[in-house]
Amino acid sequence: MTITHHPEKQQFTIEVEGHTAHIDYELANNVMDITHTIVPEAIGGRGIAGQLMEAALNTAKEKAWKVIPSCSYAAVYIKRHPEFADLLI
């Protein structure tokens, strides 16, 4: 499974079995506001949201962006993975 970053859409996507899961974000002043994590029910429960979130947060680290976890999944993910806590504003 390959995660693709679409900066022009401010989105990370992954396609699994014909279904597309994605994370949406808004970027302003080097701050990534993660707004939505969407995984279709047909492919849920496989850790796909976590893989997408890890890719998004690693991108933020690489680009020295700060993160606002507006999406509830993003907030929980960061709480469970303290290695990303330094990204929070």
C-alpha positions in Angstrom: 0.0 0.0 0.0 1.4 3.3 -1.0 0.5 6.6 0.7 0.5 9.6 -1.7 0.8 13.2 -0.5 -1.1 15.7 -2.7 0.1 19.1 -1.5 -2.1 20.9 -4.1 -5.2 19.3 -2.5 -3.7 19.3 1.1 -4.4 15.7 1.4 -2.8 12.3 2.0 -4.4 9.3 0.3 -4.1 5.5 0.1 -6.1 3.2 -2.1 -7.0 -0.3 -0.8 -9.2 -2.7 -2.7 -10.7 0.1 -4.9 -11.5 2.3 -1.9 -9.7 5.5 -1.1 -8.9 6.6 2.5 -7.6 10.1 3.2 -6.4 12.7 5.6 -7.3 16.3 4.9 -5.4 19.3 6.2 -5.1 23.0 5.9 -1.7 24.6 5.8 -1.0 28.2 6.7 2.2 29.8 8.1 3.9 26.4 8.4 1.1 25.1 10.6 -0.7 21.9 9.4 -4.3 21.8 10.8 -5.4 18.2 10.4 -9.1 18.5 9.8 -10.4 15.0 8.7 -9.4 11.4 8.7 -11.7 9.3 6.4 -11.5 5.5 6.0 -14.3 3.9 4.2 -16.1 1.2 6.3 -15.2 -1.5 3.7 -11.5 -1.2 4.6 -11.8 -0.1 8.2 -10.1 -1.9 11.1 -6.8 -2.5 9.3 -4.7 0.3 10.7 -5.0 2.4 7.6 -5.9 5.6 9.5 -2.8 5.1 11.6 -0.6 4.7 8.5 -2.0 7.8 7.0 -1.5 9.8 10.2 2.0 8.6 10.6 2.8 9.7 7.0 1.2 13.1 7.6 3.0 13.7 10.9 6.4 12.6 9.5 5.9 15.0 6.6 5.2 17.8 9.2 8.4 16.8 11.0 10.5 16.8 7.8 9.1 20.3 6.8 9.4 21.7 10.3 5.6 22.4 10.4 3.7 22.6 13.6 0.4 20.7 13.9 -3.1 21.4 15.1 -5.1 18.1 15.5 -8.6 19.5 14.8 -9.6 16.0 13.8 -10.4 13.8 16.9 -8.5 10.9 15.4 -5.4 13.0 15.0 -5.7 14.2 18.6 -6.0 10.6 19.9 -3.2 9.4 17.6 -0.7 12.0 18.9 -1.7 11.3 22.5 -0.9 7.6 21.9 2.3 8.4 20.0 4.3 10.9 22.2 7.1 10.9 19.6 4.9 13.4 17.7 4.0 15.6 20.7 6.7 18.1 19.9 4.8 19.0 16.7 1.8 20.4 18.7 1.4 24.2 19.0 
